[in-house]
Amino acid sequence: MTTTPKRNQPVEVDEHWLTPKEICARLQIPEQTFYQWRAKHVGPPAYRIGRHLRISHADFVAWLSLHAES
């Protein structure tokens, strides 16, 4: 789930992007947890932009809603 999305997948240019640190601050989790989720493919989808990792705000919100408990 955290692998790089398909190359032909459209991405909104005006999208708001979050860094892993921002994701961790919002979820109040250590950065190590984020990277463990990423390795296990259970975290929010991320994009590699050059050497930087970024998460689309829309993808983060969608991922978060999928993990809400009933």
N, C-alpha and C positions, 0 to 999 in steps of 0.2 A: 504494500500500500504506500510505501514511501519511496518507491523507485521513481526514476525519472519518467514522466508521462510520455506517451507516444509522440513521436516527432511531428506528426501531421495534426495533432490535436490543437485546435485554435485556442489562443490565449488572449484575453482582453488586454490591450495595450495600456489603458488607463487604470489597470488593476492596482490595488494597494498591496504591497509586498511586505511580509514580515520576516525578520531574521529568527534564527533558532533561539537567540536570547530573548527576543520579544515573546515568542511562543511560550517559553519556559516561565517568563515573568507572569504572563496571563494565566497560566495553569498552576503557577506556584509549585513548580517541580525543578529539580536540578537538571542542568544541561546534560549530564550523563544519562539521565532517564530518556530524554529526547533522542539521543543518539543510539541508545539501546533499542528503543521502539523502531527507529529507522532501520537498524540492522535486522530486526525481526519482521520488518514490513508491516508494522501495525500502527505507525504514526501517520500524521497528515502527509499528503503528497507534497514533495519538494522538487524544486527546479534548481539545477546547477547553472548559474549564470557566471561564466568565467570560473573563478575559483571560489565564488560565493554561493552559499546555499540560501535559497529564498522560498518562502511558502506564501502562496496566494491567500489573501484574506478570505475570499469566497470559498476556496478549498478547505481552509481551516474551519470556517463556520460549518460547512457541510460535514466535514469529518467529525466535528464536535457533536453535531446533532445526531449522527449515527451511533455515537457512544453514550447517549443519554440513557439513564436507567428509567424504566417505566414505573 
